[in-house]
């Protein structure tokens, strides 16, 4: 049942009521009927408003008669969320991600020299690497190679071709997991990473561990990669929620690092 609200009759007020419905109704996608009932507006009025908002990219139509917030709305939301982090830093974003997802959360950057990645920040809650069966050797062998893992592939998707060739000329680390990819298979994933904005690793970097990685970007340059590592015993088949949370953390770091609208490529 719709909550009590002023029955404004202006077009602007009706648009606001329709857009508010997306935040107030449960779930991500909503039918025209549900929005009409929630806003107490005529279905024809709601349809016209939704059609205009779809054209403006504030709303997306998904399937037959279903709608969700669009790219412009997501952009505005990320700007607002970034404002919440004005007094915080990258580490606190990683801490929040780890608290929500568990496992290990690391931020990898490209080494200043050579085709390597370096862990520049991390959040592992109340754990230590030993609790996860990891050692310093694991971290500094498979962990620093661009050749393995979701974070390595994500960085490779944004580096110059010359650096990519150096990384691919190296052997797969002996400590890597059974999911480590051949050069051809790895290269075939890079366009998809750039298109989707994330990578998923299935026992690539270490045996028994799956991962999700997303880049923090300045324009077309990766400032670094947010990586979530989870043991197989603690990860569901459907990792959509983890992907969304890792993407959100990476986007927040992008916005915080580049002060929101000044990032040239973060456009709706």
Secondary structure, 3 states (H helix, E strand, C coil): CCCCCCCCCCHHHHHHHHHHHHHHCCCCCEEHHHHHHHHCCCHHHHHHHHHHHHHCCCEEECCCCEEEECHHHHHHHHHHHHHHCCCCCHHHHHHHHHHHHCCEEEEEEECCCCCEEEEEEEECCCCCHHHHCCCHHHHHCHHHECCCHHHHHHHHCCCCHHHHHHHHCCCCCCCCCCCCCCHHHHHHHHHHHHHHCCEEEECCCCCCEEEEEEEEEECCEEEEEEEEEEEHHHCCCCCHHHHHHHHHHHHHHHHHHHCHHHCCCCCC
